[in-house]
Amino acid sequence: MIGSVLVANRGEIACRVFRTCRELGIRTVAVHSDADANARHARVADAAVRLPGSAPADTYLRADLVVKAALDAGADAVHPGYGFLSENADFARAVLDAGLTWIGPPPEAIEAMASKTRAKELMGLKPLHAVTETDLPVLVKAAAGGGGRGMRIVRRLDELPAALEGARAEAASAFGDGEVFVEPYIENGRHVEVQILADAHGTVWALGTRDCSLQRRHQKVVEEAPAPGLSADLTEELRILSVRAARAVRYVGAGTVEYLVADGRAHFLEMNTRLQVEHPVTEAVFGLDLVAEQIRIAEGRTLDAEPPPAHGHAVEARLYAEDPSRDWSPQTGTLHRLALPPSVRLDTGYEDGDEIGVHYDPMLAKVVAYAPTREEAIRKLAGALRGATLHGPTTNRDLLVRSLHHEEFVSGRMDTAFYDRHLTELTDPVSEEYAPLAAALADASANSRPGFGGWRNVPSQPQLRRYEMAGEEHEVHYRWTRTGLEADGVRVIHTDAGSVVLEVAGVQRKFTVSRYGDEVYVNTTALRSLPRFPDPTTQHAPGSLLAPMPGTVVRVAEGLTVGATVEAGQPLLWLEAMKMEHKITAPHAGTLSAWEVVPGQQVTVASLLAVVEPT
């Protein structure tokens, strides 16, 4: 029996595994980088071991340090989570060679399937070795790992060398393996997968289908089980193919076989030899704890001959600290408050007050809704996200709510190009019209003192407050009167430091106001309070290109020097932040009049990168 488990991972998945371990009475051990010294997964574990450094290559990708941590902490088993070393056969062998129990598939199965090139060969498919015009479009893909990292779509042959270089660099940084390959890119397909669970005694379960078609940068955003709209014949074909793939490599444990479905046909993508991020939707539909099943299988127990029956429908949304309207740029800062209603499942690696840094994936949480029908599950999830308390960096919450309500998704006709088609309409800024007024009235109430606010015999002079909302400045005018606060065109029913009630066109509207320094949140709308008069020292020259996020300059475009002519949209440099590369382009055509960075340089948000004087 397993008595102590080290999770060779961080964040949400480490906390998820720890939760099951606690329910089973198993002691837990965390590993953490220096950047994660105060992370939630390190706080909630029974023991934690430091991995010196912050970069993944120095910490979570160091198999030797992780195995030593398990031995030093007295763990007798290792769970890899997902990402990092989860599909590394050498790591699995190192765990076993150290006399520890490996909660995962045999190293030989990982070798056969974790490398996507070898997996395709096993399934009778071959990657492209010499790409021609007739092969386009193609997809450059990392051979190891997953999560959308190390992937590039190439539509022109002259883009291929840069795509290969970028994919190799990103894959090496994320997985410690820079091998990439090229395969045909199937346009407008659906991403459908099958959850596999197998024991060491020959039993293989296929636990239904999942649809993961809503993706950004090849990384899943919304997932659901079962996949809607598949014919009975195609569903059975996917089950047979997936079980066959598992048996072909004598698979043991939890894994996922992924496909692209187009024109009623299934095209094999890969087999992930680990637990998937989206496993909770399968758990909800089948009434299982897949982590508990992984542990039992690692202890040598047998599965029943048949899996339990599926019931109902589950939908999961990944909540990211990112700005979809700014090319999905990751966001950093303090997560002041994260709260959702108890009607949904919340898997997260964060608690109120935690810092969201630059070193790792920007996913804050997974939110999962289960209901008897798909329509009810979608409604429950959208409602929970809409009403969630999210105070901190910008997130994709509004995008998720709009996606769940979009006609293509509701009707089950979505595909992997969903955001390519609809991102603009889904990210149109829509803010609460009266949020600045509510913020100003709450601030005025909070700052009022006897004799300086509240009741007056004589109305005061009009007061002014300025806020930034959705990238635009808003001025609010109000004044104290004999009966309290007054604002033009709106009747103020109630106001205090944390709540405001306004009457607009005969309807009373309630606003909850929270403040953290100059950050103000009115219901779900984020604002930033501004000084009454702008600071001239914060102004930048026209054409200034500022860092959209903190990160590291990994490379710059060749041949660019001060005085060079650039075109609008021309790539200038690449930033690495949160394990992803982000291309920084010229905002308009012009002349490069300043160049402020070099490869390897760390930059903070709003740092000056370059100046492109418009022509």
Helices and strands as residue ranges (DSSP letters): E 4-7, H 11-24, E 27-32, H 40-44, E 47-50, G 56-58, H 63-73, E 77-79, H 89-97, E 101-102, H 107-114, H 116-122, G 133-135, E 138-142, E 151-154, G 157-159, H 160-175, E 180-184, E 190-198, E 204-216, E 219-225, H 232-248, E 253-262, E 265-272, H 279-286, H 290-298, E 313-320, E 322-323, G 324-326, E 329-330, E 333-335, E 337-339, E 345-348, E 354-356, E 363-371, H 374-386, E 389-391, H 397-405, H 407-410, H 418-426, H 435-447, E 463-469, E 472-481, E 484-486, E 491-495, E 499-504, E 507-516, E 519-522, E 525-530, G 536-538, E 544-546, E 551-556, E 565-566, E 571-577, E 580-585, E 590-595, E 602-603, E 608-614
